[in-house]
Protein backbone atom coordinates (compact mmCIF):
# COMPACT_ATOMS: atom_id res chain seq x y z
CA UNK A 1 0.00 0.00 0.00
CA UNK A 2 1.23 3.49 -0.84
CA UNK A 3 2.26 5.55 2.19
CA UNK A 4 -0.40 8.22 1.49
CA UNK A 5 -3.31 5.74 1.19
CA UNK A 6 -5.92 5.59 3.93
CA UNK A 7 -6.73 2.23 5.51
CA UNK A 8 -10.40 3.04 4.97
CA UNK A 9 -11.70 5.77 2.67
CA UNK A 10 -13.66 8.77 3.88
CA UNK A 11 -16.96 9.14 2.03
CA UNK A 12 -18.01 12.75 1.56
CA UNK A 13 -20.81 14.50 -0.30
CA UNK A 14 -19.74 16.74 -3.17
CA UNK A 15 -21.51 18.89 -5.71
CA UNK A 16 -25.24 18.33 -5.44
CA UNK A 17 -24.88 15.74 -2.71
CA UNK A 18 -23.14 13.02 -4.69
CA UNK A 19 -20.93 10.72 -2.62
CA UNK A 20 -17.20 10.73 -3.33
CA UNK A 21 -14.60 8.36 -1.97
CA UNK A 22 -11.50 10.02 -0.52
CA UNK A 23 -8.91 7.22 -0.47
CA UNK A 24 -5.62 9.04 0.08
CA UNK A 25 -3.94 12.06 1.56
CA UNK A 26 -3.63 13.53 -1.94
CA UNK A 27 -7.39 13.13 -2.52
CA UNK A 28 -8.12 14.86 0.79
CA UNK A 29 -5.59 17.60 0.03
CA UNK A 30 -7.24 18.29 -3.35
CA UNK A 31 -10.69 18.55 -1.78
CA UNK A 32 -9.35 20.95 0.83
CA UNK A 33 -7.69 23.13 -1.82
CA UNK A 34 -11.02 23.38 -3.66
CA UNK A 35 -12.87 24.49 -0.52
CA UNK A 36 -14.04 28.11 -0.95
CA UNK A 37 -11.72 30.61 0.72
CA UNK A 38 -14.68 32.38 2.33
CA UNK A 39 -15.65 29.15 4.16
CA UNK A 40 -12.19 28.18 5.40
CA UNK A 41 -11.89 27.91 9.16
CA UNK A 42 -9.65 26.38 11.82
CA UNK A 43 -10.80 22.83 11.01
CA UNK A 44 -9.90 23.41 7.37
CA UNK A 45 -6.51 24.84 8.32
CA UNK A 46 -5.65 21.88 10.57
CA UNK A 47 -6.74 19.34 7.95
CA UNK A 48 -4.84 21.10 5.17
CA UNK A 49 -1.65 21.36 7.26
CA UNK A 50 -1.95 17.70 8.27
CA UNK A 51 -2.36 16.58 4.67
CA UNK A 52 0.61 18.68 3.64
CA UNK A 53 2.73 17.18 6.44
CA UNK A 54 1.63 13.65 5.53
CA UNK A 55 2.56 14.22 1.89
CA UNK A 56 6.04 15.25 3.06
CA UNK A 57 6.22 12.10 5.24
CA UNK A 58 6.28 14.05 8.49
CA UNK A 59 3.13 12.44 9.94
CA UNK A 60 1.14 9.27 9.26
CA UNK A 61 -1.58 9.24 6.62
CA UNK A 62 -4.08 8.06 9.25
CA UNK A 63 -3.47 11.20 11.31
CA UNK A 64 -4.28 13.33 8.27
CA UNK A 65 -7.32 11.13 7.60
CA UNK A 66 -8.63 11.79 11.10
CA UNK A 67 -8.31 15.55 10.73
CA UNK A 68 -9.86 15.47 7.26
CA UNK A 69 -12.78 13.39 8.56
CA UNK A 70 -13.24 15.84 11.46
CA UNK A 71 -13.30 18.73 8.98
CA UNK A 72 -15.84 16.89 6.81
CA UNK A 73 -18.03 16.10 9.81
CA UNK A 74 -17.95 19.70 11.04
CA UNK A 75 -19.16 20.89 7.64
CA UNK A 76 -21.79 18.13 7.22
CA UNK A 77 -19.91 16.62 4.30
CA UNK A 78 -19.75 13.04 5.54
CA UNK A 79 -21.87 10.75 3.38
CA UNK A 80 -24.19 8.42 5.26
CA UNK A 81 -22.84 4.92 5.80
CA UNK A 82 -24.08 3.01 2.76
CA UNK A 83 -24.57 -0.17 4.80
CA UNK A 84 -26.80 1.70 7.27
CA UNK A 85 -28.80 3.27 4.45
CA UNK A 86 -29.28 -0.10 2.75
CA UNK A 87 -30.32 -1.73 6.03
CA UNK A 88 -32.86 1.01 6.81
CA UNK A 89 -34.34 0.73 3.30
CA UNK A 90 -34.62 -3.03 3.67
CA UNK A 91 -36.34 -2.62 7.03
CA UNK A 92 -38.71 0.01 5.59
CA UNK A 93 -39.60 -2.27 2.68
CA UNK A 94 -40.28 -5.17 5.07
CA UNK A 95 -42.59 -2.98 7.15
CA UNK A 96 -44.48 -1.90 4.02
CA UNK A 97 -44.85 -5.51 2.92
CA UNK A 98 -46.17 -6.51 6.33
CA UNK A 99 -48.60 -3.57 6.35
CA UNK A 100 -49.87 -4.53 2.90
CA UNK A 101 -50.42 -8.15 3.97
CA UNK A 102 -52.17 -7.11 7.21
CA UNK A 103 -54.19 -4.37 5.54
Phi and psi in degrees as a GROMACS rama.xvg file:
@    title "Ramachandran Plot"
@    xaxis  label "Phi"
@    yaxis  label "Psi"
@TYPE xy
-64.5224  148.833  UNK-2
-64.9862  -20.7291  UNK-3
-96.3019  2.84697  UNK-4
-80.1827  141.879  UNK-5
-82.2082  148.693  UNK-6
-63.4712  -41.2206  UNK-7
-131.468  137.429  UNK-8
-69.1503  160.869  UNK-9
-103.916  125.498  UNK-10
-97.6168  121.052  UNK-11
-122.95  162.029  UNK-12
-97.4021  131.021  UNK-13
-126.971  164.499  UNK-14
56.5963  -122.258  UNK-15
-93.8677  36.5043  UNK-16
90.8369  21.0366  UNK-17
-83.0506  136.46  UNK-18
-73.4897  142.195  UNK-19
-130.766  144.594  UNK-20
-99.8725  118.541  UNK-21
-100.66  107.288  UNK-22
-103.409  -11.1337  UNK-23
-147.079  168.516  UNK-24
-59.9293  -40.9669  UNK-25
-63.3395  -40.9826  UNK-26
-59.5881  -47.3733  UNK-27
-62.0536  -44.1118  UNK-28
-58.864  -43.4809  UNK-29
-63.0059  -42.6712  UNK-30
-62.9938  -39.9438  UNK-31
-66.8984  -37.4704  UNK-32
-65.6879  -30.3656  UNK-33
-81.9858  -10.5159  UNK-34
-64.4472  131.868  UNK-35
-56.5582  135.583  UNK-36
-57.6052  -35.0442  UNK-37
-69.4291  -16.151  UNK-38
-106.365  1.71472  UNK-39
-72.2842  137.881  UNK-40
-139.73  -168.332  UNK-41
-62.4016  -41.8434  UNK-42
-60.5062  -40.7885  UNK-43
-63.8398  -45.4735  UNK-44
-60.4935  -45.8878  UNK-45
-62.4954  -45.0902  UNK-46
-64.45  -42.9089  UNK-47
-64.4909  -43.7992  UNK-48
-65.1445  -38.1896  UNK-49
-65.8564  -43.2606  UNK-50
-62.9072  -41.9645  UNK-51
-62.064  -43.8704  UNK-52
-65.6385  -38.761  UNK-53
-66.545  -38.652  UNK-54
-64.6777  -29.5032  UNK-55
-85.2709  -4.31472  UNK-56
81.6418  16.2123  UNK-57
-84.9064  -26.1613  UNK-58
-136.493  166.126  UNK-59
-72.7306  149.563  UNK-60
-59.7936  -36.2917  UNK-61
-66.7421  -29.0013  UNK-62
-66.9171  -45.0555  UNK-63
-63.7813  -38.6935  UNK-64
-59.1374  -44.6652  UNK-65
-60.7799  -42.9532  UNK-66
-71.5457  -34.909  UNK-67
-66.6444  -42.9617  UNK-68
-63.4713  -38.4349  UNK-69
-64.3285  -42.1038  UNK-70
-59.7006  -48.0183  UNK-71
-62.0321  -40.1585  UNK-72
-66.3353  -42.8636  UNK-73
-59.296  -34.3549  UNK-74
-100.659  18.0821  UNK-75
53.5802  41.0742  UNK-76
-99.4472  -13.9103  UNK-77
-65.5591  128.643  UNK-78
-75.3916  147.416  UNK-79
-62.5583  148.576  UNK-80
-60.8384  120.027  UNK-81
-62.872  -31.227  UNK-82
-67.0668  -39.9532  UNK-83
-66.4329  -41.5477  UNK-84
-63.2585  -45.6953  UNK-85
-62.6512  -41.3126  UNK-86
-65.1944  -41.1754  UNK-87
-68.7618  -35.3659  UNK-88
-65.7256  -42.0254  UNK-89
-62.1397  -43.6634  UNK-90
-63.9152  -42.515  UNK-91
-61.0128  -44.0066  UNK-92
-64.6704  -37.1818  UNK-93
-64.8527  -41.249  UNK-94
-64.1091  -43.3625  UNK-95
-59.4995  -44.5726  UNK-96
-61.9742  -43.5102  UNK-97
-65.0867  -40.399  UNK-98
-62.7257  -39.6328  UNK-99
-66.8611  -37.9943  UNK-100
-69.7113  -42.5135  UNK-101
-72.6499  -29.5438  UNK-102
